[in-house]
Amino acid sequence: MTKKLRPGSLCIHSGWQPKNGEPIELPIVQSTTFKYDNTEEMAMLFDLKKEGYFYTRLQNPTNDAVAAKIAALEGGVGAVLTSSGQAANFYAVFNICEAGSHIVASSEIYGGTYNLFGVTLRKLGIECTFVNPEATEEEIQQAFRPNTRALFGETISNPGCRVLDIEKFARLAHSNGVPLIVDNTFATPVNCRPFEWGADIVTHSTTKYMDGHATQVGGCVVDSGNFAWDDHADKYQGLCMPDESYHGLTYTKSFGRMAYTTKLVAQLMRDLGSIAAPQNSFLLNLGLETLALRMRQHCANAQKVAEFLEADDRVAWVRYPGLPTDTNHALAGKYLPYGSCGVMAFGLKGDRNTAVRFMDSLEMINIVTHVADIRTCVLHPASHTHRQLSDEQLREAGVAPDLIRLSVGIEDVDDILDDIRQALDKI
């Protein structure tokens, strides 16, 4: 296919491209292993001197086709599927870090990621400094150290719904000789492609909008191929120096722009696992095929719901980038001109119990841990996803005690509004 396709077409036609007589839908290669006629062929695969399949923990045709689709959507050179979004963020960082390394991350990120970076990575000897993403470049610069290896942020933060100034973060990362990693889960590549704004690596929880139907848990790491690892070889010796576990192979020399994803598979997947199951990848692909269509409806519905909430006297505040009154509206216009997502945050006049009474009064809208699928759902992060954080950490992560995260689905918007209205009437 020579013509450059637009995102809506890439959702359908990239990744799996059947040849004459092959199935139109992506096949599920449900096999742990692959047969070869002689030992030399398999030896070449183990030495990374030949492309092919030999064990699904490393590569699988179904997984690779879906990864290729996501890479095409993001405009990257390669991608790797993982078993969850958490695994994707861990692999993205750990692929270029080791004990003694340091990362800088926006404080406005998902609570699980905040805990991963602030607690679990510290146990592995990797420290993280959290910064206010809306601080000045001079203020954020103070967080960098000689051993800093990456800068991390979310395109649209979960659950605070703040828009990341990607160009600002990219300038800071590159001036310090490190890559910018951006979690693009909420925006999806349909509404934002961070590589076009200077990001180097993108991650996704494919469990969310990409799947869209709450059928599988998964993640993805996408590499732009643009970061010049060899220019900073002293920092990234794992990529730029010989790997003794592969007979002295050097990833940047042997694989060029594919060095980062090749190392992620050859080392991390080899040693840690966290692969996507082929059946899950098949389900993810079905979701991807309608991603562009669904995102338009999510955004249209969410805009109407946000406007309704902003106009209601019982609502104390609303955060949604599509509202002209939102402090990130200008950033949304720059990075998200086609819409942001269906997720918003708001608070009710009253206390934490007011939020609980409102949520318990909803009839159609579901109280679930999940977010970003076809059904409208609601969550109180301080009581649920972020309950492991202290009050100070909650404030740093942009999570107020009264914050309600509403993920607007693709139902008829009048039914969504009716349910919200009747629940407000009961508080």
Beta strands, then each sheet from edge to edge (+ up, - down):
strand 1: 78-82
strand 2: 102-106
strand 3: 127-131
strand 4: 148-154
strand 5: 180-183
strand 6: 201-205
strand 7: 219-223
strand 8: 315-319
strand 9: 343-348
strand 10: 366-367
strand 11: 377-379
strand 12: 404-407
sheet 1: 1+ 7- 6+ 5+ 4+ 2+ 3+
sheet 2: 8+ 9- 12+ 11- 10-
end
